[in-house]
Amino acid sequence: MVRRAALFILASALVILVGCAPGGGPEPPAAIVGGKVVHAASGAPIPGVRIFAVQAGTGSGAIPIGTPEITSDASGNFRIDNAPVGAVDLLVRPATTMNYRPSNVRMTTRAEGEHNVTIRIIPNSVTVTEINIEPDPIEIGSDQVVPFQAAVVASDGGVYYPTWTVEGSIGAIDGDGVFRAGVSGQGFVRATLGSAADTASVSVTECKIEVEPDYVRPTAQSDREYTVNDEGAVEVLVHYHGSASRQDSWSAVSEAGGLVIRDLAISRAALVVVPPERLDDLLTDARIAYAEPNSPVQVRQGQPDQVTPWGIINVRANQAWGSGPGAVHVLAGRPTGAGVKVAIVDTGIDRTHPDLLVAGGYNVINPRAEPIDDNGHGTFAAGIIGARDNEIGIIGVAPEAELYAVKVLKSHGGGDIADVVSGIEWCVQNGMSVINLSLGITSDSVAVKTACDAAWRNGKGAILCAAAGNNEPVVWPGNYGSVISVGGTDSSNNIGAFSSQGPPVELCAPGADVFSTGRGGTYVRNTGTSFSAPHVAGAAALLFSTGRYSDAAHVRQHLRNTAEDLGEPGRDETFGYGKLDLLAAWESLGCADVLR
């Protein structure tokens, strides 16, 4: 009995030993590292440089036998298919006859994906004495983009650029120092050149919400222009401080011979009319907190089988709700905007269009009438957002979103501030999750800002999207921090010649030669940032419908973080954070806080 047990134990041990024998076990995981070797000043490719990949810290002496190595080709390119996984040193060893300094480049590798590194080396005659990286330290959110800069101090005073790598599984960095954050965690961005190196500490959080400021060019009260309307009166927006002083301000209006036309509670204001000769009496009355003219508002202009318009393809919306780049129909289980209320605050919507399903709405101009489109602008915007998947015409960014027509603009595409404020107020009262404002005002309005801020509710309310403007400075309401200002791109991902540019631009989306729904069941083409904003509004609806986000602030930040960075690295005044990319937004969970 004892002998049999001993034999059994011995046999088991033998099996274990055989399973771990060299050549009999699983291969260790390997990483792929590729890139290019270039001159650190000129960027010229350098062929014939040997590169070894070793576990970090093991290459200080002789390079171990069997270490993965490769030699850069005639174009300076290299690719190592079996690099170690984890903390790795790339030992860069030019031949002694090449007159270049060796270098050790530290990085972190993963078993999945390919790691791209631009290795920069310097001549033997140059010594790098110091490298300083900025910013350092930095905290950013998952998916966010940050351009790093490195000041390199060289013995000859020349301008040299380092090799950029990442330590830790926190993201990826390109050869120019542009870092895109991955999952949350702690790590470093490293700049290496010759024997010198510096690191910047990077903390990646799951979602870092950035607060957008107001971009307001204040207009002095004395510079505001008040005009007389067709009835011979001046229309004024009178602001009051809370409900306690509402009656006092209205009394001031009455004593100036005026009349209150409409209360605008969301803006703590009222639309009033006053005789021109009594205007100064009203403006100087201490019972009035602030007054402004009821300025004009204007739109920002420019088949049998179902097709996917180029703009929908360009922002990869059809790859979010469909099966691939050529998708024309919704794939079951993908986000479609279903159940999300989207308001198009515009000229109305042609609710008889066979490609549109209008859930409801409101006519601010004539509350007794349906919000019917007598211009075409609102119908066009509605098609971009939510044209249905119904075998005809086109398909929108969020083809199952609930569309609401809020008519604030007349047949000529114009309106006034009071009507826009009332339209936004209706959206808030009726629980809209997304509000599209493809319109613009050329001067700041306290009433519009207050209404937009109330709708946004510090990120706990609705997403508001507005046209940046065409051939002009960025217009309001896009200048307000509570609103996403959207610029326009063309089919080559260039900024449109028509698109306004400036600090308020937050995102960009297709706006040139856009194809969408027209009045009377037609399909037409249009150009302008009026048609860029609906792409972003549809994208917000699509993300809301996933159920991944607790509020509007997380949806907005996710759209920023996953945008395709165009132009200057990071946010710029031309493209903002970049062009809308819905496939990236669908695939990333960076700001999806409900899943955490």
NUMI-676549 format. One record per residue (C-alpha): residue in three letters; x, y, z. Coordinates in steps of 0.1 Angstrom, whole numbers, plus 2048, in hexadecimal, padded with zeros to 3 digits. Example, Ala and Ser with C-alpha at 12.3 -4.5 7.8 and 13.67 -1.06 7.14 Angstrom:
2
ALA87B7D384E SER8897F5847 
//
This chain:
596
MET800800800 VAL81C817809 ARG83080E7E9 ARG8128137D2 ALA80C8367E1 ALA83083F7DD LEU82F8347B9 PHE8108497B3 ILE8208687C1 LEU8408627AD ALA82C85D78D SER81887D793 ALA838890799 LEU846883778 VAL82788F765 ILE82C8B2774 LEU8508B376B VAL84A8A8748 GLY82F8C2744 CYS8478DE74D ALA8648D1738 PRO8748E971F GLY8608E86FE GLY8428D670F GLY8318F471F PRO81E912711 GLU83292D700 PRO83694C716 PRO82196A70A ALA8329816F1 ALA82E9A56E6 ILE8329B56C5 VAL8479D56C4 GLY84C9E86A3 GLY855A0A697 LYS871A1D688 VAL895A29690 VAL89CA4D687 HIS8B5A6968C ALA8AAA7C6AB ALA8AEA9E69A SER8A6A99675 GLY88EA7C678 ALA8A1A6A65B PRO89DA4465D ILE8BBA30668 PRO8C0A0D65B GLY8D69F166A VAL8CF9F868F ARG8CC9D96A4 ILE8B09D96BE PHE8AD9BF6DA ALA88E9BB6F0 VAL8959AF714 GLN8849AF735 ALA88A9D1746 GLY8AB9D2759 THR8BB9B3749 GLY8CE9C572E SER8E89D8741 GLY9039BE73B ALA9069A571F ILE8E699F70A PRO8D997C713 ILE8DB9626F7 GLY8B995D6E6 THR8AE9816EC PRO89598D6D2 GLU8A69A56BA ILE8A09B5699 THR8B49CD682 SER8A39EC674 ASP89E9EA64E ALA8A7A02632 SER88AA1963D GLY893A17662 ASN875A00669 PHE8779E3682 ARG85F9CA691 ILE8659B26AE ASP84A9966AF ASN8569856CF ALA85E9A06E8 PRO85999970D VAL8389A471D GLY8399BE739 ALA8569D5742 VAL86D9D4725 ASP88E9E471A LEU8959EA6F5 LEU8BB9E96F2 VAL8C39FE6D4 ARG8E59F56C7 PRO8F2A076A8 ALA9119F7698 THR932A076A4 THR938A13680 MET917A2667F ASN923A42697 TYR902A426AB ARG8FEA3F6D1 PRO8EDA206DF SER8CEA246F4 ASN8B8A1070C VAL893A17708 ARG87BA0B724 MET856A0471D THR83A9EE728 THR82C9D470F ARG80C9C070E ALA80599F6FD GLU7E99AE6E8 GLY7ED9C86CD GLU80D9D66BE HIS8229F06CF ASN830A0B6B8 VAL850A1E6C2 THR863A386AF ILE887A336BC ARG89CA526B9 ILE8C2A516BC ILE8DEA6B6BC PRO901A6C6AD ASN91FA636C3 SER92AA876C2 VAL90BA926D6 THR904A8D6FB VAL8E1A9370A THR8E5AA072D GLU8C1AA6737 ILE89DA9F72C ASN87FAB073C ILE85BAA5735 GLU83CABA738 PRO822AB7745 ASP82DAA4764 PRO81AA97777 ILE7F8A95766 GLU7D6A8576D ILE7C0A7D74F GLY7A2A68747 SER7A0A48734 ASP7A2A4E70E GLN7ADA72711 VAL7C9A806FC VAL7E7A94709 PRO805AA16F6 PHE825A9F70A GLN843AB5703 ALA868AAD70B ALA883AC770E VAL8A4AB6704 VAL8C5AC570F ALA8E1ABA6F7 SER906AC16F8 ASP906AD26D6 GLY8E8AE76DD GLY8D4AD76C1 VAL8AFACE6C0 TYR8A9AA96C6 TYR88AA956CC PRO888A776E3 THR879A546E1 TRP857A536F2 THR84AA34704 VAL832A2B720 GLU838A18740 GLY81AA0774E SER7FA9FC73E ILE7EBA1F73C GLY7E9A27717 ALA7FEA2D6F8 ILE815A496EB ASP81FA516C8 GLY841A5C6BB ASP838A816C0 GLY82FA7D6E5 VAL809A7D6E1 PHE7FBA666FC ARG7D9A566FB ALA7CEA4871D GLY7C1A25720 VAL7B3A1573F SER7B6A24761 GLY7D7A20774 GLN7F9A2F77D GLY817A30766 PHE830A46754 VAL837A56733 ARG85CA5372B ALA873A67714 THR894A5770C LEU8B2A636F7 GLY8D5A556F9 SER8DCA4D71D ALA8C4A6872B ALA89FA63734 ASP883A74746 THR861A68751 ALA840A79758 SER828A6A771 VAL806A63762 SER7E6A5A775 VAL7C9A4E75F THR7A7A4F76F GLU788A3D761 CYS778A5D755 LYS784A8075C ILE768A99755 GLU775ABA747 VAL760AD974E GLU75BAEE72F PRO75DB14735 ASP747B2F727 TYR757B41709 VAL745B6270E ARG74EB836FD PRO73AB9A714 THR725BB4704 ALA721BD4718 GLN6FEBDF71F SER704BFF70D ASP70FBEC6ED ARG6EFBD76EB GLU6D9BE06CE TYR6B3BE16D4 THR69DBE26B5 VAL678BEB6B0 ASN662BCE6A5 ASP646BD068C GLU62DBDB6A6 GLY643BF96B0 ALA64FBEB6D1 VAL671BDF6DD GLU674BBB6E8 VAL68ABB7707 LEU694B9971C VAL692BA4740 HIS6A4B8F75A TYR69BB8D77F HIS6ACB7D79D GLY696B607A7 SER671B5E7AC ALA671B787C8 SER67AB957B0 ARG666B89792 GLN648B9E79B ASP65EBBC7A2 SER66EBBA780 TRP64CBB676F SER640BD5782 ALA65DBE8774 VAL653BDD751 SER62FBE8757 GLU63AC0A764 ALA64FC0F745 GLY630C0A730 GLY63ABE7726 LEU629BC5726 VAL636BA2730 ILE631B8B712 ARG63FB6A720 ASP650B5D73F LEU671B4B738 ALA675B3A75A ILE692B24750 SER6A7B4474A ARG698B58767 ALA68CB7174D ALA66EB7D73A LEU668B89716 VAL659BAC718 VAL650BC8700 VAL654BED709 PRO64FC0D6F5 PRO670C196E6 GLU66FC3A6F9 ARG66CC2871A LEU689C0F714 ASP6A3C22728 ASP68BC25745 LEU688BFF746 LEU6AEBF8741 THR6B7C0F75E ASP69DC02776 ALA6AEBF3795 ARG693BD8796 ILE6A1BC9776 ALA6BEBB277B TYR6C9BB2757 ALA6BABB9735 GLU6C3BAF712 PRO6B3BB26EF ASN69EB956E2 SER6B9B906C7 PRO6B4B7C6A7 VAL6BEB586A4 GLN6C6B47683 VAL6CDB25675 ARG6F2B1F66C GLN6EEB13648 GLY701B0862C GLN6AAA515E3 PRO697A2F5E0 ASP6AFA175F3 GLN6BCA1F616 VAL6E0A2C616 THR6F8A36631 PRO703A5B62C TRP728A6262B GLY726A7564C ILE718A5765F ILE734A41650 ASN74EA5C658 VAL746A5D67D ARG743A3767D ALA720A3768A ASN717A1A674 GLN733A05683 ALA724A0D6A6 TRP701A0269D GLY7099EC67F SER71F9CF675 GLY73D9E1665 PRO7499FE64F GLY72F9F8634 ALA7119F264C VAL6F0A00640 HIS6DA9F065A VAL6D99EC680 LEU6E89CD690 ALA6D49BE6AD GLY6E29C66CF ARG6F59E66C3 PRO6EDA096D0 THR6D4A1C6BB GLY6C8A396D1 ALA6A8A266DA GLY695A366F7 VAL6AAA566F6 LYS697A776F2 VAL6A8A8F6D9 ALA69AAB26D4 ILE6A1AC46B3 VAL69DAE96BC ASP69AAF769A THR680AFE67E GLY66BAE0686 ILE66BABD676 ASP657AB0658 ARG646A9466C THR637A8664B HIS65AA7C63F PRO65BA5663A ASP67EA54649 LEU676A67669 LEU662A5D687 VAL65AA7C69C ALA650A736C0 GLY642A966C8 GLY64CABA6CD TYR641ADE6D2 ASN63CAFC6BC VAL649B1A6D0 ILE640B336B5 ASN61BB276B4 PRO613B106D1 ARG5F2B076C2 ALA602AF96A2 GLU617ADA69C PRO63DADF69A ILE63DADB674 ASP65CAE4660 ASP656B00647 ASN67BB04640 GLY68CAE263D HIS6A9AE9655 GLY69BAD6673 THR690AB865D PHE6B3AB664F ALA6C3AB6672 ALA6A9A9C67E GLY6B4A84662 ILE6D8A8666C ILE6CFA7D690 GLY6B5A6368C ALA6AAA59669 ARG69BA3666D ASP6A8A14663 ASN68BA0D64C GLU698A0262A ILE694A2461A GLY6A7A44617 ILE6C3A48630 ILE6CBA3E654 GLY6D5A55670 VAL6EFA5568B ALA6D6A486A5 PRO6BBA38690 GLU6A4A2F6AD ALA6A6A4F6C1 GLU686A616CA LEU685A816B6 TYR672AA06C3 ALA66CABF6AE VAL670ADF6C1 LYS667AFB6A9 VAL678B1C6B3 LEU681B29690 LYS66AB36675 SER668B2E650 HIS685B44647 GLY69BB32661 GLY69BB4F67A GLY68DB5469C ASP695B666BD ILE6A5B5F6DE ALA685B5D6F1 ASP678B416DB VAL699B2D6DE VAL698B30704 SER674B24704 GLY67EB076EE ILE69AAFD706 GLU682B00723 TRP66AAE8712 CYS686ACF70E VAL68FAD0733 GLN66AACD73D ASN665AAF726 GLY684A9C72F MET699A9E710 SER6BBA8D713 VAL6CBA9E6F5 ILE6C4AC16E7 ASN6D0ACA6C4 LEU6D4AF06BD SER6DEAF4699 LEU6DAB1A69C GLY6EEB386A7 ILE6EEB5A6B7 THR709B736B0 SER709B826D2 ASP709B756F6 SER6E7B70706 VAL6E3B6C72C ALA6C1B5D726 VAL6CEB4270E LYS6ECB3A724 THR6D6B36743 ALA6BFB1F730 CYS6DBB0A722 ASP6EBB07744 ALA6CAAFC753 ALA6C6AE1739 TRP6EAAD573D ARG6E6AD6763 ASN70CAD2769 GLY70CAB2756 LYS6EEAA2766 GLY6D5AAE74C ALA6D5AAD726 ILE6F1AAE70C LEU6EEACE6F7 CYS6FFACF6D5 ALA702AEF6C0 ALA710AFA69F ALA731B0C6A2 GLY727B24686 ASN731B29662 ASN74AB43655 GLU749B56676 PRO756B55699 VAL747B396AE VAL723B426B5 TRP70DB3E6D4 PRO700B286E3 GLY720B146DA ASN735B2D6EE TYR725B2170E GLY736B06723 SER715AF3727 VAL713AEE701 ILE729AD86E9 SER734AEF6CD VAL738ADA6AD GLY74EAE368F GLY74AAD566C THR761ABE658 ASP761AB1634 SER764A8E626 SER78AA90628 ASN78AA9864D ASN795ABC647 ILE784AD8659 GLY769AE7642 ALA770B09632 PHE74FB14641 SER755B09665 SER75BB22680 GLN77AB1C695 GLY785B276B8 PRO789B1B6DC PRO764B126E1 VAL765AF76C6 GLU762AD66D9 LEU75CABB6BE CYS759ABA699 ALA744AA5682 PRO73AAA365D GLY72BAC4650 ALA734AC562B ASP71CAB8610 VAL708AA562A PHE6EBA9061D SER6CBA8E632 THR6A5A91633 GLY693AAE623 ARG66FABC623 GLY654AA9610 GLY665A87614 THR684A92600 TYR6A9A8E606 VAL6C1AAB601 ARG6E5AB6607 ASN6F0AD361D THR710AE162B GLY716AF364C THR71EAED671 SER6F8AEB675 PHE6FBAC8668 SER71BABF67C ALA709AC569E PRO6EEAAA697 HIS709A90692 VAL715A966B5 ALA6F1A986C3 GLY6EBA766B3 ALA70BA686C2 ALA700A746E4 ALA6DFA626E0 LEU6F1A426D5 LEU707A426F4 PHE6EAA4A70B SER6D7A2C6FD THR6F3A14708 GLY6EBA1A72D ARG710A1D735 TYR710A41741 SER701A50761 ASP6FDA73753 ALA703A8B736 ALA726A95743 HIS733A7273E VAL724A6F71B ARG733A91711 GLN756A8871F HIS755A6670E LEU74EA776EC ARG76BA8E6F2 ASN783A726FC THR77BA5B6DF ALA77BA766C4 GLU794A716A8 ASP7AFA8A6AF LEU7B5AA0691 GLY7CBABF68C GLU7E2AC86A9 PRO7E6AAC6C3 GLY7CCAAF6DE ARG7B1AC96DE ASP7B5AE66C5 GLU7A0B036B9 THR799AF3697 PHE78CAD069F GLY788AD36C5 TYR78EAB06D4 GLY78BAA16B1 LYS772A92699 LEU755A7D6A7 ASP75DA586A7 LEU740A426B1 LEU751A206AC ALA76CA2B6C4 ALA752A386DC TRP73EA176DA GLU75DA016E0 SER76CA166FC LEU75FA14720 GLY774A3172C CYS758A4773A ALA73EA2B73D ASP73AA30762 VAL71AA1B765 LEU72E9FB75D ARG748A01778 
//
